Amino acid sequence: MTLASALLLSACGGGGGGGSDGSTATSPAPGGGISQVASLGKKIFSDQSLSASGQQSCASCHNPDNAHAQSNDLSVQLGGANLDVKGFRAVPSLRYLNLTPSFFFDKDGTPTGGFNHDGRVNTLAEQAQRPFLAPHEMANASKADVVAKLKQTPYAEEFRKVFGAAILDNADDAFNRVQLALQQYQLEDPEFHPYDSKYDQFLAGKVKLDDGELRGLALFNNPTKGNCVACHVSAKGANGSPPLFTDFTFDNLGVPRNPEIAATADPAYFDLGLCGPDRTDLSDRSDLCGKFKVPTLRNVATRKVFFHNGYFKTLRDAVTFYVRRDTNPEEWYPAGQKFNDLPEAYRKNVNVTEVPYNRQPGMAPALSAAEVDDLVRFLGTLTDGYKNQ
């Protein structure tokens, strides 16, 4: 049984928690609203008092008004008790994670699924633990520290009503319910997966894309041009489900080293994604070093930074990197140090075979500057909340 399944069982009365009737804690509210558990998760998500600084919540880095991603252009966010500790990776959006599978290797041995940039946890509930306890994030000393703060919140009594009168007397159990509540909020609240972008409405036949957007879509899907569709699926599923614009796999793109990350001041420091330092179970898989999760491209035009280390600050620069990385490496790397954010032994892991990475210096990029503009224009149609004028 997974952590998420165990938590759901106990929240519904199978593990000693649950509401007074032992059955309705995770049931949707009358009228189609979110459940009691999810409602608590919404309150926890925006509660800054649950951090060591008293000034940081989940929503601080995952702003609902910016597609549940960061609102500033810092490569990594600041956390800690005084909000002065730099993180190690860029903040991903929390949108459209509800269908993410647990981490696995497919029949071809391709790593797939999981949460975080390195896929190291398997549920949204598990993913919720680290931000509370990491020294560079909300920086609580322990689970008990979080629960002590929770006891002082205006919704503490509601927490007891949903999960049991004695729930806050056991720090581990109470913290597990915090994780569950955050998971249910993300699963149930339509804000996390509205599927109401211009592209969604285009697929539904409700609006038309303009000429530039259509050219960009063609480039996105063209296996000899943008080839974005190789990882970012753009077509409806076999059952008619809207596309998620990710295949949940991992790739090594050789993104340049980012000096804005404090850890990179140490020349021996490298973030190797699937094989460490945060993920440890695949540390002996040198062939996976440098691979990071393929994110959804939904709302990508609202992002303030791009890639796992936040090196790029504009979408156009990120797309340009894709198509000029190999034809013009001097634009991105110090002389003679291509793929400089990887130890030399792992630079062979970088994807140099798929379009548009299969180029050499002196060759034409897969996309011209005008085609990059069209592709970026298309990506803008993936932003949630489109209103047809």
Secondary structure, DSSP 8 states (H G I E B T S, - for coil): --HHHHHHHIIIIISS-S-TTSS-TTS-BTTTB--HHHHHHHHHHT-GGGSSSSS--HHHHSBGGGTTB-SS--SS-EETTTT-EE-SS-----TT-TT----EE-TT--EE--BSTT--BSSHHHHTHHHHH-TTTT--SSHHHHHHHHTTSTTHHHHHHHH-TTGGGSHHHHHHHHHHHHHHHHHH-GGGS---SHHHHHHTTSS---HHHHHHHHHHH-TTTT-GGGTS--S--TTS----S--SBEE-------TTSGGGGSTT----BTTSSS--TTTT-GGGTTBEE----TTGGG-SSBSTT--B-SHHHHHHHHHHTTT-GGGTS-TT-TTTTS-GGGGGGS--SSTTS---TTS--SS-HHHHHHHHHHHGGG-S-----
